[in-house]
């Protein structure tokens, strides 16, 4: 008897709708949480994943791209899993799939590369990066993969039992965070689930939404840097961690542009940079022009204190003053003591007074003449600015014989 196909399809649909217990009656195990299933899948070469905390199937789906602002999320990369023991190596693929899935399902990171891509991109450096536990040897792989968060793992049998060690490198801070999880055996679903929860929490704690920085420059060959990190040349766009950064734009033969920016999570900040061309140093006037200019400033002639006429005027006035003083002193010496109208003095005193009177008169007359003439010269005759010069010029005599006449021209001012 032939059973219609529609009946078989109906029975199958009824079994699926009845739940896992009924489905197992048809040979379908959908429980997804038994160790027996894990062992069976391991023996068959399958890649079973434990249930997540909500009881759903661990399908390892990357849903982060559907999250708002996913383009500014930090990038995450799982380098791989180091498994020295054969029992752990047999479960390595299952572990890596699960760990990568739980990290991406946090919705806080975007995938930079999967383990297979990481192996290919790192090339000869892959083995060293897989066994690295320090920031010094993880910073290079993080830059190569452009991963803001990079995780390496090791599953091995230690004194405490099976142990999973996770090292997560935070490129923003340049530090490595370590997590340790222990379990009964590599196939234990609870062990795997706990490891996923630990990595998920670590990624959630470290993930910081990026900021978009767009820099445009009027010089196509200008180098754009943020601190010591080079972003590109000319016009660039870069996703950077939030915080305060120092933007530097520089190019040969142009002035350097520097500005401090504060980037906020999820923010897009645009900066238009205009570099100024560095021209040659300003050329001053030649030395001879400077000398001529200084000379022209001083060509107005020396000041009154620099002219001899000023000092001769002062000297003449001093002579006049001395003559007046001598004359006044002479009057004090010559007196009429008895009131008879005749000055009481001896012949010697008379001769001395006469001589003093002549000197006084000479001083006043000579000093007045010198002072008056010098003052007149000082006020009327301008100071000459031409320096003293001399010249020798050849002249010819009337008889055709050559001769030399010395012309001495002396310039100055009195």
Buried (B, 14 or more C-beta within 10 A) or exposed (E): EEEEEEEEEEEEEEBBEEEEEEBEEEEEEEBBBEEEBBEEBBEEEEBBBBBBEEEEBBEBEBEBEEBEEBEBBBBBBBBBBBBEEEBBBBBBEBBBBBBBBBBBBBBBBBBBBBBEEBBEBBEEBBEEBBBBBEBEBBBBBBEBBBBBBBBBBBBBBEEEEBBBBBBBBBBBEEEBBEBEBBBEBBBBBEBBBBBBBBBBEBBEEBBBBBBBBEBBBBBEEBBBBBEEEEBEBBBBEBBBBBEEBEBBBBBEEBEEBEEEBEBEEBBEBEBEBEBEEEEEEEEEEEEEEEEEEEEEEEEEEEEEEEBEBBEBBBBBBBBBEBBBEBBEEBEEEEEEEEEEEEEEBEEEEEEBBEEBBEBBEEBBEBBBEBBBBBBEBBEEEEBEBEEEEEEEEEEEEEEEEEEEEEEEEEEEBE
